[in-house]
Amino acid sequence: MTLEQKAKIILEHLDTFVNVNWNFEKEYINAIMAGLVYIQEKERNENNVHTGISGSEL
């Protein structure tokens, strides 16, 4: 599943809790994708710490 597909699912579910202004859909999708990338990077760094791999070895 792509980041955009994941972001769209998140936005659709967010709309069930708050009133999403769909005129800004592209901006919301971009923001959610940026957050997903940030999470992936944090998880990758956490996994590298646990395995003893430094960033230079990747």
Buried (B, 14 or more C-beta within 10 A) or exposed (E): EEBEEBBBEBBEEEEEEEEBEEEEEEEBBEEBBEEBEEEEEEEEEEEBEEEEEEEEEE
